[in-house]
Amino acid sequence: MSKRDYMNTSVQEPPLDYSFKSIHVIQDLVSEEPRTGLRPVKHSKSGKSLTQSLWLNNNVLNDLKDFSQVVTQLLQHPENLAWIDLSFNDLTSIDPVLTTFFNLSVLYLHGNSIHRLGEVNKLSVLPRLRSLTLHGNPIEEEKGYRQYVLCNLPRITTFDFSGITKADRTTAEVWKRMNIKPKKVRIKQDVL
């Protein structure tokens, strides 16, 4: 990778925007033209986009099958992907493929159909994740929703578009002590 290519791959670049395209399956991105914004997305010599942001919001995706392969076809540096917007789709879970993008710092999943709060745990492996949205999913109705997310993702600084305060962290810690049972350590008995 040339230094110039690397320099052009930045969050300041406009996103590769496939919002409001009625996309049903990820493979459709290869043949679909992205929306054009005020500034065009820069491309490498090979024709791939030099951006770190991918917007797939307001579509009808219900899974992320082939996501890695398609992102590799679209982006010059898929490993630098920092912002993924999957809001307002039909996703019922957090696909493990999202956890393979270690530079991901912004992930929008609001307005989907995620119904298991435990799905959030998958995101704990993302070292740079700072901003996450999950409101508008069935999990939002679960008791302790916000505290559960803050306990399991202690590095995030913004959740559902609101900043996380020290008081939020304290409340989450108290909630954790009251609601999450420590794993019992089983001691093996020596059989005589």
N, C-alpha and C positions, 0 to 999 in steps of 0.2 A: 504494500500500500504506500502510495506516495504521500509525502507530508501535505501536499496540497489537498489530496482527497480527504485525509484525516481532518485537516483544518476546516474543510467544507462540510463535514459531518457534525452538525451541531444542533442543539435544541433550538437555537435561534432560527434555524431553517423552518420554513412553513411545513406543516404536516402533510403526509401523504393522506389525502382526505377522501374516504369512500363512504362518508355519511349520507344517509337518505337515498341509498341506491337500490333498495329492495333486494339486497344480497341474501341468498338462502344458504349458500355453501362457500367456504373460504376460497375454493378453486376459482370461483367467479371473479375474484380480484385480478387474476391474470389477464382476462379478456376485457374487463371493465375499465373505462377511463376514469381516473380520479377527478374529483372536483378541482377547479382552478380557483385559487385565491387571488388576493391582491398582488402577491409576489409569487412567481413561479418556483417550483421545487427544482433545485439544481440536480443534474444527473452526471454520473461518471461517464468515461469514454465508452463503457460497455452498455450504457443506457439505463443503468440502475439508479434509483433515487438516492441522493445524499442527504437523508434526513434521519432524525432519531424519533420521529413521532408518527404514529399510525392511528388514524381515526376511522373506526368502523361502527360508530354509533348510529342509532336509528335505522337498523336493518332488521332482518328476520333470521339471524343466525341462531341455531340451537345447539351447535357444537363447534369445536375448533379443529376438526379433522384436517390434517395436512397443513396446519398453520405454519410450522417451522419451514417446510419446503417452499411454501408460497412466499413467505417473508424473505427467504433467501433469494427467490427469483426477483423480488421487487426492490430490495434494499442492497446497496453496495456493502454496507456494514451492519448486518442484522444483529450482530453481537452488541452494537451500541444503542439498540432500541431502548429509549428511556421513557416514552409515554405511549401507552396504549389505551384508547378509548373504545370500550365495548358496551357502553351504556345503551339502554333501550333496545335490547335484543331479546332473544328467548332462551338464554343460557340457564340451565338448571343446576350447574355445578361450576366450580372453578377448575378449569382444565389444567392438569399438571404441566402442560407445555408452557404456560405463562411463567412457571418457576425456573425455566431454562434461560431466561433473559436477565442475567445478573446485574445489568445496568439499569433495569427498570426502576424508575423513581416515582412515576405517576401511573396509577391504574384506576380507570373508571369502569365500574361494573354496576352502577345504579340502574334501576328500572329493568331488571332481568327477573328470572324466576328461581333464584337460588333459595332453596328451602332448608338446607342443613347448615347450622351455624358452624359445625366442625370443618366445613369447607375452607374457612378462613385460615386454619392451621397450615395449609399447604403454602401460604404466602410467607411464612416465617423464615424461609430459606433465602429470601431476597434481601441482600445486604443494603441496598440503596433505596428501597421502597420508603417513600416519605409521605405520599399523598394517596389515599384510597377512598373510593366511594362505594357504598353498598346499599344505601337507602333505596326504598322502592322495591326491595326484594322481600319475599315472605319472611326471611330471617330477621328482618327489622322488628317484627312483632314478638320475637322471643324475649323473655324476661332476661335482663342483663346483657342485651345485645351490644351496646356501646362498650361496657366494661370488659366483656369477653374479648372483643376485638383488640382493645387497648392492652389487655394482659398478654395476648398471644402475638401481638405485633408492636413491641415496645419502642421500635425505632420510628414509627410513623409520627409525623408532626401535624398532619391535617387529616381529619376523618369526616367524611360526608360534608365536605366544604366548610368545616369549622376547625379552627386551630385547637390543638390539644394543650390544655393548661396543666400546671402543677397540681391543681385541685382535681382535675380529671384523672391524673395518674394516681393520686392518693386514693380516690374513690375506687378506681380499678383494682388497686392492691388490696383494699379492704374487702371488696367484692370477691376477689380471688381467694382470700383466706377463708371467707365464709361459704363459698360455693364449690371450690375445686378441691376435692379430697387428694391428699398426697398419695402417691403410689406406695403401696405397702411392700416392704422388703421382706421377702420370704426367706427364712433361715432354714437351710437344709439340716435335717436331723440326721445325725450319724446313726446308722442302723447297726446294732450290736449283733 
